[in-house]
Amino acid sequence: MRRPKLEVADVFHRHGADWRRANAGHVSLGQLQVMSAIEQCRSAALGGHVERCEDCGHSRIAYNSCRNRHCPKCQGMAAQHWLAAREADLLPVGYFHVVFTLPAEISPIAYQNKAVVYDLLFRTAAETLLTIAADPRHLGARIGATAVLQLGLDNDPEPSLMMPGIIISLIFSEQGKLVLRATPLQY
């Protein structure tokens, strides 16, 4: 994998100190630790070792990684594997992208009570979609979705759901056999 021209660590090195000062009191210790790990990753700050080719004798210094789960250098390959596994789960149909947002006034409450508010937000989003989809005036069906939490520009929590654009149902054919019927949803 080739190194990109600009990395997150480069942005943190250039603007991180100013950003931390501007956002003092609004950034958690965990977030600061992640920034620090990314800034130090694969640098002399974490130490290193010498790699030497046994054939030609060429040597180079290889710096140790931070192994932080948020670090794009350390977790880039794992992220690619995760994404490939999720893509393998996809049905060969169109998908709907549904995003739920909170009013801006609730964001500070969510920020201070993440576990409670995020849980409530996900349960409410799922229940809303399931209820509307089950209503015969809409789909009259049970649906599925995959949900992830996205944080907006101001750390506003936004559940983002991907729903397959198809309804699969069991029906009896004219011959009395139980068959699967796939009905694409209209966009």
KELUM-457258 format. One record per atom (N, C-alpha, C): z, x, y; residue number from 1; atom name. Coordinates in pm, whole numbers, always signed. Atoms other than C-alpha are relative to their C-alpha. Layout:
<torkols>
TORKOL; Z; X; Y; NUM; CA
...
</torkols>
This chain:
<torkols>
TORKOL; +0; +84; -117; 1; N
TORKOL; +0; +0; +0; 1; CA
TORKOL; +0; +89; +124; 1; C
TORKOL; +11; -82; -121; 2; N
TORKOL; -110; +149; +333; 2; CA
TORKOL; +102; -44; +104; 2; C
TORKOL; -98; +29; -105; 3; N
TORKOL; +137; +172; +618; 3; CA
TORKOL; -72; -67; +117; 3; C
TORKOL; +61; +66; -115; 4; N
TORKOL; +62; -73; +900; 4; CA
TORKOL; +14; +85; +126; 4; C
TORKOL; -4; -77; -124; 5; N
TORKOL; -5; +64; +1248; 5; CA
TORKOL; +130; -23; +77; 5; C
TORKOL; -122; +35; -69; 6; N
TORKOL; +297; -117; +1390; 6; CA
TORKOL; +93; -69; -98; 6; C
TORKOL; -99; +57; +90; 7; N
TORKOL; +612; -197; +1196; 7; CA
TORKOL; +113; -63; +80; 7; C
TORKOL; -115; +63; -64; 8; N
TORKOL; +917; -408; +1274; 8; CA
TORKOL; +94; +108; +54; 8; C
TORKOL; -88; -110; -44; 9; N
TORKOL; +1117; -83; +1295; 9; CA
TORKOL; -49; +59; +132; 9; C
TORKOL; +55; -54; -126; 10; N
TORKOL; +882; +40; +1572; 10; CA
TORKOL; +39; -90; +118; 10; C
TORKOL; -38; +95; -105; 11; N
TORKOL; +951; -276; +1774; 11; CA
TORKOL; +149; +12; +28; 11; C
TORKOL; -144; -14; -19; 12; N
TORKOL; +1326; -241; +1715; 12; CA
TORKOL; +33; +130; +72; 12; C
TORKOL; -26; -128; -67; 13; N
TORKOL; +1318; +127; +1819; 13; CA
TORKOL; -33; -9; +149; 13; C
TORKOL; +47; +5; -139; 14; N
TORKOL; +1131; +46; +2139; 14; CA
TORKOL; +78; -102; +84; 14; C
TORKOL; -59; +108; -79; 15; N
TORKOL; +1299; -280; +2244; 15; CA
TORKOL; +136; -48; -50; 15; C
TORKOL; -122; +49; +61; 16; N
TORKOL; +1604; -326; +2020; 16; CA
TORKOL; +123; +10; +87; 16; C
TORKOL; -120; -19; -82; 17; N
TORKOL; +1869; -183; +2253; 17; CA
TORKOL; +2; -99; +117; 17; C
TORKOL; +8; +95; -112; 18; N
TORKOL; +1749; -393; +2549; 18; CA
TORKOL; +22; -142; -49; 18; C
TORKOL; -14; +135; +55; 19; N
TORKOL; +1727; -704; +2331; 19; CA
TORKOL; +144; -28; -37; 19; C
TORKOL; -141; +19; +37; 20; N
TORKOL; +2079; -652; +2195; 20; CA
TORKOL; +87; -21; +124; 20; C
TORKOL; -78; +18; -124; 21; N
TORKOL; +2216; -614; +2551; 21; CA
TORKOL; -25; -139; +59; 21; C
TORKOL; +36; +130; -59; 22; N
TORKOL; +2029; -925; +2672; 22; CA
TORKOL; +57; -117; -80; 22; C
TORKOL; -47; +108; +86; 23; N
TORKOL; +2155; -1129; +2375; 23; CA
TORKOL; +143; +21; -50; 23; C
TORKOL; -138; -29; +40; 24; N
TORKOL; +2509; -991; +2352; 24; CA
TORKOL; +80; -131; -4; 24; C
TORKOL; -80; +120; +16; 25; N
TORKOL; +2746; -1258; +2225; 25; CA
TORKOL; -72; -113; -71; 25; C
TORKOL; +79; +104; +66; 26; N
TORKOL; +2463; -1462; +2070; 26; CA
TORKOL; -60; +48; -133; 26; C
TORKOL; +53; -59; +123; 27; N
TORKOL; +2378; -1231; +1780; 27; CA
TORKOL; +117; +31; -92; 27; C
TORKOL; -110; -22; +94; 28; N
TORKOL; +2594; -1221; +1469; 28; CA
TORKOL; +7; +145; -45; 28; C
TORKOL; -17; -135; +54; 29; N
TORKOL; +2732; -903; +1317; 29; CA
TORKOL; -102; +24; -112; 29; C
TORKOL; +98; -14; +108; 30; N
TORKOL; +2510; -965; +1013; 30; CA
TORKOL; -139; +27; +53; 30; C
TORKOL; +132; -22; -59; 31; N
TORKOL; +2199; -984; +1232; 31; CA
TORKOL; -11; +140; +59; 31; C
TORKOL; -1; -137; -55; 32; N
TORKOL; +2296; -661; +1409; 32; CA
TORKOL; -9; +103; -111; 32; C
TORKOL; +6; -92; +114; 33; N
TORKOL; +2348; -492; +1072; 33; CA
TORKOL; -140; +7; -58; 33; C
TORKOL; +138; +1; +51; 34; N
TORKOL; +2001; -600; +958; 34; CA
TORKOL; -89; +82; +93; 34; C
TORKOL; +81; -78; -94; 35; N
TORKOL; +1845; -461; +1276; 35; CA
TORKOL; +24; +149; -18; 35; C
TORKOL; -35; -141; +18; 36; N
TORKOL; +2031; -133; +1227; 36; CA
TORKOL; -60; +56; -129; 36; C
TORKOL; +56; -46; +128; 37; N
TORKOL; +1924; -107; +862; 37; CA
TORKOL; -150; +21; +12; 37; C
TORKOL; +145; -10; -14; 38; N
TORKOL; +1559; -169; +952; 38; CA
TORKOL; -36; +120; +88; 38; C
TORKOL; +27; -115; -89; 39; N
TORKOL; +1575; +88; +1235; 39; CA
TORKOL; +19; +133; -75; 39; C
TORKOL; -31; -125; +70; 40; N
TORKOL; +1722; +352; +1001; 40; CA
TORKOL; -80; +20; -129; 40; C
TORKOL; +67; -6; +129; 41; N
TORKOL; +1510; +273; +695; 41; CA
TORKOL; -105; +112; -4; 41; C
TORKOL; +94; -109; +25; 42; N
TORKOL; +1315; +570; +559; 42; CA
TORKOL; -7; +97; +118; 42; C
TORKOL; -13; -100; -106; 43; N
TORKOL; +1441; +799; +832; 43; CA
TORKOL; +108; +100; -42; 43; C
TORKOL; -99; -103; +30; 44; N
TORKOL; +1660; +1109; +835; 44; CA
TORKOL; +142; -57; +4; 44; C
TORKOL; -134; +59; -12; 45; N
TORKOL; +1956; +884; +925; 45; CA
TORKOL; +57; -41; -136; 45; C
TORKOL; -46; +40; +133; 46; N
TORKOL; +1973; +767; +561; 46; CA
TORKOL; -13; +111; -104; 46; C
TORKOL; +17; -110; +94; 47; N
TORKOL; +1908; +1106; +409; 47; CA
TORKOL; -135; -7; -70; 47; C
TORKOL; +128; -3; +71; 48; N
TORKOL; +1624; +1196; +182; 48; CA
TORKOL; +0; +101; -112; 48; C
TORKOL; +16; -96; +109; 49; N
TORKOL; +1491; +1420; -89; 49; CA
TORKOL; -139; +62; +12; 49; C
TORKOL; +130; -69; -3; 50; N
TORKOL; +1205; +1658; -144; 50; CA
TORKOL; -76; -36; -127; 50; C
TORKOL; +90; +27; +112; 51; N
TORKOL; +915; +1552; -363; 51; CA
TORKOL; -97; +118; -10; 51; C
TORKOL; +86; -116; +17; 52; N
TORKOL; +714; +1836; -511; 52; CA
TORKOL; -95; -24; -116; 52; C
TORKOL; +101; +13; +105; 53; N
TORKOL; +390; +1826; -709; 53; CA
TORKOL; +12; +119; -94; 53; C
TORKOL; -15; -107; +99; 54; N
TORKOL; +429; +2023; -1031; 54; CA
TORKOL; -130; +76; -20; 54; C
TORKOL; +129; -66; +21; 55; N
TORKOL; +55; +2102; -1042; 55; CA
TORKOL; -36; +96; +113; 55; C
TORKOL; +45; -84; -112; 56; N
TORKOL; -20; +2233; -691; 56; CA
TORKOL; +114; +57; +83; 56; C
TORKOL; -115; -51; -74; 57; N
TORKOL; +331; +2291; -554; 57; CA
TORKOL; +18; -63; +138; 57; C
TORKOL; -15; +66; -130; 58; N
TORKOL; +275; +2069; -248; 58; CA
TORKOL; +132; -77; +1; 58; C
TORKOL; -126; +74; -10; 59; N
TORKOL; +603; +1926; -125; 59; CA
TORKOL; +3; -80; +130; 59; C
TORKOL; -19; +82; -120; 60; N
TORKOL; +706; +1660; +124; 60; CA
TORKOL; +139; -60; -5; 60; C
TORKOL; -131; +65; -9; 61; N
TORKOL; +1024; +1502; +246; 61; CA
TORKOL; -22; -150; -12; 61; C
TORKOL; +3; +145; +15; 62; N
TORKOL; +1077; +1143; +134; 62; CA
TORKOL; +138; -52; +40; 62; C
TORKOL; -128; +52; -48; 63; N
TORKOL; +1345; +958; +326; 63; CA
TORKOL; +42; -123; -80; 63; C
TORKOL; -54; +112; +77; 64; N
TORKOL; +1572; +706; +156; 64; CA
TORKOL; -17; -132; +75; 64; C
TORKOL; +17; +133; -59; 65; N
TORKOL; +1526; +335; +214; 65; CA
TORKOL; +136; -67; +16; 65; C
TORKOL; -125; +71; -26; 66; N
TORKOL; +1790; +94; +340; 66; CA
TORKOL; +31; -103; -109; 66; C
TORKOL; -10; +100; +106; 67; N
TORKOL; +1730; -155; +53; 67; CA
TORKOL; +56; -134; +49; 67; C
TORKOL; -46; +127; -53; 68; N
TORKOL; +1823; -441; +286; 68; CA
TORKOL; -99; -109; -36; 68; C
TORKOL; +91; +106; +46; 69; N
TORKOL; +1683; -772; +164; 69; CA
TORKOL; -88; -56; +111; 69; C
TORKOL; +80; +48; -112; 70; N
TORKOL; +1546; -846; +513; 70; CA
TORKOL; -101; +104; +48; 70; C
TORKOL; +85; -110; -47; 71; N
TORKOL; +1364; -514; +553; 71; CA
TORKOL; -143; -14; -54; 71; C
TORKOL; +138; +14; +48; 72; N
TORKOL; +985; -550; +540; 72; CA
TORKOL; -51; +123; -76; 72; C
TORKOL; +42; -120; +75; 73; N
TORKOL; +944; -189; +420; 73; CA
TORKOL; +52; -6; -143; 73; C
TORKOL; -62; +0; +132; 74; N
TORKOL; +1185; -229; +132; 74; CA
TORKOL; -41; -121; -83; 74; C
TORKOL; +23; +124; +73; 75; N
TORKOL; +1104; -586; +41; 75; CA
TORKOL; -144; -48; +8; 75; C
TORKOL; +139; +42; -15; 76; N
TORKOL; +732; -597; +122; 76; CA
TORKOL; -66; -33; -133; 76; C
TORKOL; +60; +24; +131; 77; N
TORKOL; +624; -569; -241; 77; CA
TORKOL; +66; -119; -70; 77; C
TORKOL; -70; +115; +60; 78; N
TORKOL; +892; -813; -358; 78; CA
TORKOL; -47; -130; +64; 78; C
TORKOL; +49; +119; -69; 79; N
TORKOL; +774; -1059; -94; 79; CA
TORKOL; -140; -38; -50; 79; C
TORKOL; +134; +28; +52; 80; N
TORKOL; +415; -1025; -219; 80; CA
TORKOL; +8; -61; -140; 80; C
TORKOL; -17; +55; +135; 81; N
TORKOL; +529; -1090; -578; 81; CA
TORKOL; +52; -143; +6; 81; C
TORKOL; -56; +134; -15; 82; N
TORKOL; +734; -1392; -467; 82; CA
TORKOL; -109; -97; +44; 82; C
TORKOL; +107; +86; -50; 83; N
TORKOL; +438; -1533; -275; 83; CA
TORKOL; -103; -29; -109; 83; C
TORKOL; +96; +21; +110; 84; N
TORKOL; +203; -1482; -572; 84; CA
TORKOL; +57; -98; -103; 84; C
TORKOL; -62; +94; +95; 85; N
TORKOL; +451; -1664; -798; 85; CA
TORKOL; -1; -142; +55; 85; C
TORKOL; +4; +134; -60; 86; N
TORKOL; +472; -1956; -552; 86; CA
TORKOL; -143; -54; +0; 86; C
TORKOL; +140; +43; +2; 87; N
TORKOL; +91; -1968; -528; 87; CA
TORKOL; -41; -44; -140; 87; C
TORKOL; +31; +38; +138; 88; N
TORKOL; +74; -1985; -908; 88; CA
TORKOL; +55; -139; -33; 88; C
TORKOL; -60; +132; +22; 89; N
TORKOL; +292; -2299; -890; 89; CA
TORKOL; -79; -113; +66; 89; C
TORKOL; +72; +103; -76; 90; N
TORKOL; +51; -2479; -657; 90; CA
TORKOL; -100; -76; -87; 90; C
TORKOL; +103; +82; +64; 91; N
TORKOL; -161; -2765; -781; 91; CA
TORKOL; -131; +22; +74; 91; C
TORKOL; +129; -21; -67; 92; N
TORKOL; -534; -2738; -707; 92; CA
TORKOL; -40; -123; +85; 92; C
TORKOL; +23; +115; -88; 93; N
TORKOL; -512; -3009; -436; 93; CA
TORKOL; +34; +41; +143; 93; C
TORKOL; -42; -22; -137; 94; N
TORKOL; -471; -3032; -61; 94; CA
TORKOL; +149; -24; +14; 94; C
TORKOL; -143; +15; -24; 95; N
TORKOL; -119; -3017; +79; 95; CA
TORKOL; +24; -51; +141; 95; C
TORKOL; -45; +43; -131; 96; N
TORKOL; +62; -3181; +367; 96; CA
TORKOL; +115; +90; +43; 96; C
TORKOL; -107; -80; -56; 97; N
TORKOL; +283; -2970; +592; 97; CA
TORKOL; +81; -91; +92; 97; C
TORKOL; -86; +89; -77; 98; N
TORKOL; +577; -3170; +729; 98; CA
TORKOL; +116; +83; +55; 98; C
TORKOL; -108; -75; -63; 99; N
TORKOL; +823; -3019; +978; 99; CA
TORKOL; +94; -98; +69; 99; C
TORKOL; -102; +81; -66; 100; N
TORKOL; +1148; -3183; +1087; 100; CA
TORKOL; +67; +88; +106; 100; C
TORKOL; -65; -76; -107; 101; N
TORKOL; +1299; -3074; +1417; 101; CA
TORKOL; +124; -74; +49; 101; C
TORKOL; -121; +57; -60; 102; N
TORKOL; +1636; -3129; +1579; 102; CA
TORKOL; -17; -7; +150; 102; C
TORKOL; +0; +0; -147; 103; N
TORKOL; +1682; -3232; +1941; 103; CA
TORKOL; +66; +129; +50; 103; C
TORKOL; -51; -127; -54; 104; N
TORKOL; +1749; -2924; +2154; 104; CA
TORKOL; +151; -4; +24; 104; C
TORKOL; -143; +11; -29; 105; N
TORKOL; +2096; -3055; +2240; 105; CA
TORKOL; +87; +27; -123; 105; C
TORKOL; -77; -18; +124; 106; N
TORKOL; +2204; -3026; +1875; 106; CA
TORKOL; -6; +145; -49; 106; C
TORKOL; +17; -138; +47; 107; N
TORKOL; +2086; -2666; +1829; 107; CA
TORKOL; +126; +85; +10; 107; C
TORKOL; -123; -81; -5; 108; N
TORKOL; +2409; -2506; +1957; 108; CA
TORKOL; +101; -40; -107; 108; C
TORKOL; -90; +47; +105; 109; N
TORKOL; +2608; -2721; +1714; 109; CA
TORKOL; -45; +55; -135; 109; C
TORKOL; +56; -53; +125; 110; N
TORKOL; +2376; -2617; +1431; 110; CA
TORKOL; +26; +149; -12; 110; C
TORKOL; -19; -145; +1; 111; N
TORKOL; +2408; -2251; +1528; 111; CA
TORKOL; +144; +35; -39; 111; C
TORKOL; -140; -27; +29; 112; N
TORKOL; +2788; -2266; +1507; 112; CA
TORKOL; +46; -54; -135; 112; C
TORKOL; -38; +65; +126; 113; N
TORKOL; +2795; -2477; +1187; 113; CA
TORKOL; -119; +1; -97; 113; C
TORKOL; +125; -11; +77; 114; N
TORKOL; +2494; -2349; +990; 114; CA
TORKOL; +7; -69; -135; 114; C
TORKOL; -6; +53; +137; 115; N
TORKOL; +2606; -2440; +638; 115; CA
TORKOL; +0; -152; -1; 115; C
TORKOL; -13; +145; -2; 116; N
TORKOL; +2702; -2796; +722; 116; CA
TORKOL; -127; -65; +54; 116; C
TORKOL; +117; +63; -64; 117; N
TORKOL; +2411; -2875; +954; 117; CA
TORKOL; -127; +23; -81; 117; C
TORKOL; +122; -25; +79; 118; N
TORKOL; +2142; -2706; +741; 118; CA
TORKOL; -2; -86; -125; 118; C
TORKOL; -8; +85; +119; 119; N
TORKOL; +2264; -2889; +430; 119; CA
TORKOL; -34; -144; +36; 119; C
TORKOL; +26; +137; -44; 120; N
TORKOL; +2263; -3219; +617; 120; CA
TORKOL; -146; -18; +39; 120; C
TORKOL; +140; +7; -44; 121; N
TORKOL; +1921; -3146; +766; 121; CA
TORKOL; -95; -5; -119; 121; C
TORKOL; +86; +1; +118; 122; N
TORKOL; +1762; -3069; +429; 122; CA
TORKOL; +14; -130; -79; 122; C
TORKOL; -20; +125; +74; 123; N
TORKOL; +1921; -3369; +257; 123; CA
TORKOL; -64; -117; +74; 123; C
TORKOL; +57; +108; -79; 124; N
TORKOL; +1814; -3598; +542; 124; CA
TORKOL; -153; +3; -4; 124; C
TORKOL; +146; -13; +5; 125; N
TORKOL; +1457; -3462; +545; 125; CA
TORKOL; -52; -49; -135; 125; C
TORKOL; +45; +41; +134; 126; N
TORKOL; +1423; -3507; +167; 126; CA
TORKOL; +17; -150; -20; 126; C
TORKOL; -26; +143; +18; 127; N
TORKOL; +1580; -3852; +170; 127; CA
TORKOL; -99; -85; +81; 127; C
TORKOL; +97; +72; -84; 128; N
TORKOL; +1352; -3963; +455; 128; CA
TORKOL; -136; -6; -67; 128; C
TORKOL; +132; -2; +64; 129; N
TORKOL; +1036; -3853; +276; 129; CA
TORKOL; -1; -82; -128; 129; C
TORKOL; -6; +76; +126; 130; N
TORKOL; +1144; -3998; -59; 130; CA
TORKOL; +5; -150; +26; 130; C
TORKOL; -12; +143; -31; 131; N
TORKOL; +1237; -4332; +99; 131; CA
TORKOL; -132; -57; +50; 131; C
TORKOL; +128; +48; -54; 132; N
TORKOL; +913; -4367; +296; 132; CA
TORKOL; -106; -3; -109; 132; C
TORKOL; +101; -7; +106; 133; N
TORKOL; +700; -4258; +0; 133; CA
TORKOL; +21; -109; -105; 133; C
TORKOL; -28; +101; +103; 134; N
TORKOL; +874; -4502; -238; 134; CA
TORKOL; -32; -141; +48; 134; C
TORKOL; +29; +132; -56; 135; N
TORKOL; +808; -4796; -6; 135; CA
TORKOL; -143; -41; -35; 135; C
TORKOL; +135; +44; +38; 136; N
TORKOL; +511; -4996; -144; 136; CA
TORKOL; -94; -20; +120; 136; C
TORKOL; +86; +11; -119; 137; N
TORKOL; +387; -5045; +214; 137; CA
TORKOL; -61; +134; +38; 137; C
TORKOL; +53; -133; -29; 138; N
TORKOL; +328; -4671; +227; 138; CA
TORKOL; -69; +53; -126; 138; C
TORKOL; +61; -53; +123; 139; N
TORKOL; +271; -4491; -107; 139; CA
TORKOL; +43; -75; -123; 139; C
TORKOL; -54; +63; +120; 140; N
TORKOL; +491; -4675; -351; 140; CA
TORKOL; +9; +98; -114; 140; C
TORKOL; -2; -105; +102; 141; N
TORKOL; +542; -4348; -537; 141; CA
TORKOL; +116; +95; +22; 141; C
TORKOL; -95; -111; -11; 142; N
TORKOL; +787; -4071; -610; 142; CA
TORKOL; -80; +124; +34; 142; C
TORKOL; +73; -118; -42; 143; N
TORKOL; +684; -3750; -442; 143; CA
TORKOL; +84; +125; -26; 143; C
TORKOL; -67; -128; +10; 144; N
TORKOL; +770; -3385; -466; 144; CA
TORKOL; -33; +83; +123; 144; C
TORKOL; +24; -87; -114; 145; N
TORKOL; +793; -3114; -203; 145; CA
TORKOL; +76; +131; -22; 145; C
TORKOL; -70; -127; -5; 146; N
TORKOL; +892; -2754; -154; 146; CA
TORKOL; +43; +19; +145; 146; C
TORKOL; -52; -11; -136; 147; N
TORKOL; +1114; -2690; +147; 147; CA
TORKOL; +56; +139; +26; 147; C
TORKOL; -59; -125; -47; 148; N
TORKOL; +1207; -2377; +340; 148; CA
TORKOL; +53; -22; +141; 148; C
TORKOL; -53; +10; -136; 149; N
TORKOL; +1407; -2328; +656; 149; CA
TORKOL; -75; +97; +89; 149; C
TORKOL; +59; -84; -103; 150; N
TORKOL; +1219; -2199; +956; 150; CA
TORKOL; +90; -8; +121; 150; C
TORKOL; -75; +2; -125; 151; N
TORKOL; +1395; -2098; +1273; 151; CA
TORKOL; -99; +8; +114; 151; C
TORKOL; +90; +4; -115; 152; N
TORKOL; +1217; -2188; +1596; 152; CA
TORKOL; +32; +113; +96; 152; C
TORKOL; -15; -108; -98; 153; N
TORKOL; +1198; -1968; +1904; 153; CA
TORKOL; +143; +18; +49; 153; C
TORKOL; -139; -9; -46; 154; N
TORKOL; +1554; -2049; +2010; 154; CA
TORKOL; +99; -17; -114; 154; C
TORKOL; -81; +16; +121; 155; N
TORKOL; +1696; -2037; +1656; 155; CA
TORKOL; +22; -146; -36; 155; C
TORKOL; -8; +140; +38; 156; N
TORKOL; +1636; -2411; +1625; 156; CA
TORKOL; -40; -12; -146; 156; C
TORKOL; +33; +15; +142; 157; N
TORKOL; +1651; -2496; +1253; 157; CA
TORKOL; -106; -109; -19; 157; C
TORKOL; +108; +94; +27; 158; N
TORKOL; +1336; -2667; +1128; 158; CA
TORKOL; -35; +4; -148; 158; C
TORKOL; +46; +5; +139; 159; N
TORKOL; +1299; -2765; +761; 159; CA
TORKOL; -151; -20; -3; 159; C
TORKOL; +145; +6; +13; 160; N
TORKOL; +936; -2706; +672; 160; CA
TORKOL; -31; -34; -145; 160; C
TORKOL; +25; +47; +136; 161; N
TORKOL; +812; -2900; +368; 161; CA
TORKOL; -150; -1; -30; 161; C
TORKOL; +138; +7; +48; 162; N
TORKOL; +489; -2863; +171; 162; CA
TORKOL; -3; -104; -111; 162; C
TORKOL; +10; +109; +97; 163; N
TORKOL; +390; -3178; -18; 163; CA
TORKOL; -141; -4; -58; 163; C
TORKOL; +133; +11; +59; 164; N
TORKOL; +104; -3198; -267; 164; CA
TORKOL; -67; -131; +43; 164; C
TORKOL; +75; +117; -45; 165; N
TORKOL; -165; -3438; -149; 165; CA
TORKOL; -56; -80; -116; 165; C
TORKOL; +46; +74; +118; 166; N
TORKOL; -182; -3622; -480; 166; CA
TORKOL; +118; -77; -58; 166; C
TORKOL; -102; +78; +72; 167; N
TORKOL; +8; -3893; -664; 167; CA
TORKOL; -42; -1; -146; 167; C
TORKOL; +27; +2; +144; 168; N
TORKOL; +29; -3857; -1041; 168; CA
TORKOL; +84; -113; -59; 168; C
TORKOL; -73; +113; +57; 169; N
TORKOL; +119; -4173; -1226; 169; CA
TORKOL; -42; -23; -144; 169; C
TORKOL; +28; +40; +137; 170; N
TORKOL; +141; -4293; -1584; 170; CA
TORKOL; -41; -147; +0; 170; C
TORKOL; +46; +139; +7; 171; N
TORKOL; -59; -4609; -1648; 171; CA
TORKOL; -52; -30; -140; 171; C
TORKOL; +62; +40; +126; 172; N
TORKOL; -186; -4804; -1945; 172; CA
TORKOL; -147; -26; +26; 172; C
TORKOL; +144; +23; -12; 173; N
TORKOL; -562; -4794; -1988; 173; CA
TORKOL; -35; -137; -56; 173; C
TORKOL; +46; +129; +54; 174; N
TORKOL; -768; -5099; -2080; 174; CA
TORKOL; +13; -4; -151; 174; C
TORKOL; -13; -6; +145; 175; N
TORKOL; -743; -4981; -2441; 175; CA
TORKOL; +148; +2; -42; 175; C
TORKOL; -142; +4; +32; 176; N
TORKOL; -363; -4991; -2418; 176; CA
TORKOL; +63; +137; -20; 176; C
TORKOL; -54; -136; +13; 177; N
TORKOL; -318; -4610; -2416; 177; CA
TORKOL; +65; +44; +131; 177; C
TORKOL; -68; -54; -116; 178; N
TORKOL; -79; -4435; -2182; 178; CA
TORKOL; -77; +121; +49; 178; C
TORKOL; +78; -111; -55; 179; N
TORKOL; -278; -4205; -1953; 179; CA
TORKOL; +56; +41; +136; 179; C
TORKOL; -36; -51; -132; 180; N
TORKOL; -215; -3990; -1650; 180; CA
TORKOL; -110; -35; +99; 180; C
TORKOL; +99; +26; -103; 181; N
TORKOL; -387; -4097; -1331; 181; CA
TORKOL; +38; +80; +123; 181; C
TORKOL; -23; -78; -123; 182; N
TORKOL; -420; -3863; -1033; 182; CA
TORKOL; -75; -67; +114; 182; C
TORKOL; +60; +64; -117; 183; N
TORKOL; -482; -4027; -699; 183; CA
TORKOL; +20; +89; +121; 183; C
TORKOL; -17; -83; -121; 184; N
TORKOL; -554; -3800; -401; 184; CA
TORKOL; +45; -85; +117; 184; C
TORKOL; -44; +68; -122; 185; N
TORKOL; -379; -3895; -79; 185; CA
TORKOL; -104; +22; +109; 185; C
TORKOL; +95; -12; -109; 186; N
TORKOL; -595; -3959; +224; 186; CA
TORKOL; +68; +72; +116; 186; C
TORKOL; -54; -76; -113; 187; N
TORKOL; -545; -3719; +514; 187; CA
TORKOL; -16; -78; +127; 187; C
</torkols>
